[in-house]
Amino acid sequence: MPYVGTADSAGLFDGLSIRSVDLANRVVVSPMCMYSAGTDGVPTPWHDVHLGSRAVGGAGLVFVEATGVSPDARITLGDLGLWNRAQEDAHARLAGLISSLGSVPGIQLAHAGRKGGRTLPWEGNLPLSPGQWGERLAPSAVPFKPDWSPPRAMDRTDMDAVTEQFRSATERAARAGFRVLELHFGHGYLFHQFLSPLANHRDDEYGGTLENRARFPLRVIEAVRDAWPADLPLFVRLSVVDWAPGGLDIDDSIQIASWLKDAGVDLIDCSSGAVVPGESIPEAPMYHVEFARTIRRSADVLTSAVGKIIAADEADGALRSGAADLAFIGRAMLKDPYWPRRAADALGATNELLVPLPYRRSTQHLP
Ligand SMILES: Cc1cc2nc3c(=O)[nH]c(=O)nc-3n(C[C@H](O)[C@H](O)[C@H](O)COP(=O)(O)O)c2cc1C
C-alpha cells in the first residue's frame, strides 16, 4: 500500500494522508495511560472527557492509551483492556466520540511483559504480589528490578497465545471504529524486552542476534497487519536507543524499522529508553527529533517524534526540515487540551478544521 504525500516542506498544520486516513493536521495526542479504567479494563466517563476534550482541542489524531490485550498484559489494574465484548463496546463509544469531534481516533495496543502488575502511580508503582496479580511473562526469567519476583520465560505456546491476543484485540479495535493502530514496542514493555539484549538472554532462535531477537515481535506484526484492515495505517512505537551500555543503538533501530516497514508498518513513532532501571536519559527539548530524522532517511519510512515538544515553532520547524511526519505531544497536551489551537494561532495557521462548528464564532467579531 503506497504512502501519500510527505513532502519535506510540510508543517504542523498541513494535512497528511496515510493509506485511506486523512489527518487534518500533524499534531497527535500521544498515548497516555490514565490508570482510570473501570472494573476489568473498561473505559469510563473519565476517558470520554479526557479524550473528547483533546479532540475538541484540534489535534488531527487522538490516541487512546496503552491498552492491554489480556489481563496480564496490563501495567496496572487501572489500565484499559481490549479482550472482551464489554470493553469493545465501550471503546466503540470512545472512537465514535473522537470522530464526532472532528479528529481521527487511534489506539495503542500493548503488553507490559515483565513490567506488568504494579500498583497505580499515585499508589507507589510497586509490584503486586503473586496473589494480587497473575503471571508476568518475559523473554527471560529476569525481573525488571532485583527485588521484584522473576517473570516466566515465554515458551512457544506462550508466544502463540500472545500473538492470538494481539490478533483478536486488533479485530476488536477495527470493529470499534479506530482508524489508526499503534503497537507499543518501546518503553521496556514486552516487545522491547525481546528486542533489547539487556532484557533478552535467550539462547534459542528468539535470542542472540538482532534478527533472532526481532523474530517474535515481527511475528506479532505479521498477525496484526493481517487482521488490521489493509486501508488503515499501522504505527509502531520504538525505543530507538536504550541509553545503557550494551543496549539497542540507532543502527539496530534502523534495521528494526526497515523490517517493520517491509512487514507493512507505515510509521515509526520514535521514543527511547525504559528497558532497564537507572538509565541516564539526556532529556532536552525535542530530544527524539534527530533519531526520527535518521530513521526516516535511513529506513525510508514515515516517522514521528515524541518527547518534550512544547514550542509550536520548534515542532513546525522540525517537521518542515524533514525530520518527521507527525509530532506526538504528551504532557503539554495534559496541561492544555487546546495546545493545537494555541499552536495554530502562534504559527498563523488558518486551518478551519481545527475549530469545531459550535466554536467557530469564537473567531468572529461580535457586537
Ligand atoms: C501520564 C502519562 C502516561 C503515559 N502513558 C503512555 C502510554 O500509554 N503509552 C506510551 O507509549 N507512552 C506513554 N507515555 C509517554 C508519552 O506518550 C510520551 O512519550 C512522553 O510523555 C514524552 O512526551 P512529552 O514530553 O510530550 O510528554 C505516558 C506519559 C505520561 C505523562
The ligand as a Gaussian input file, in Angstrom:
#p B3LYP/6-31G(d) Opt

LIG

0 1
 C        0.582000      10.205000      32.239000
 C        1.399000       9.579000      31.144000
 C        1.039000       8.334000      30.648000
 C        1.747000       7.757000      29.596000
 N        1.300000       6.572000      29.035000
 C        1.862000       6.126000      27.891000
 C        1.263000       5.083000      27.148000
 O        0.172000       4.612000      27.454000
 N        1.903000       4.644000      26.029000
 C        3.085000       5.222000      25.609000
 O        3.629000       4.785000      24.596000
 N        3.631000       6.243000      26.269000
 C        3.040000       6.731000      27.365000
 N        3.535000       7.848000      27.985000
 C        4.657000       8.546000      27.339000
 C        4.113000       9.646000      26.414000
 O        3.328000       9.108000      25.370000
 C        5.290000      10.446000      25.814000
 O        6.066000       9.573000      25.038000
 C        6.148000      11.071000      26.899000
 O        5.350000      11.694000      27.890000
 C        7.115000      12.100000      26.304000
 O        6.418000      13.112000      25.619000
 P        6.115000      14.552000      26.301000
 O        7.448000      15.141000      26.683000
 O        5.430000      15.343000      25.206000
 O        5.271000      14.316000      27.491000
 C        2.871000       8.426000      29.068000
 C        3.259000       9.655000      29.593000
 C        2.521000      10.251000      30.604000
 C        2.926000      11.616000      31.102000

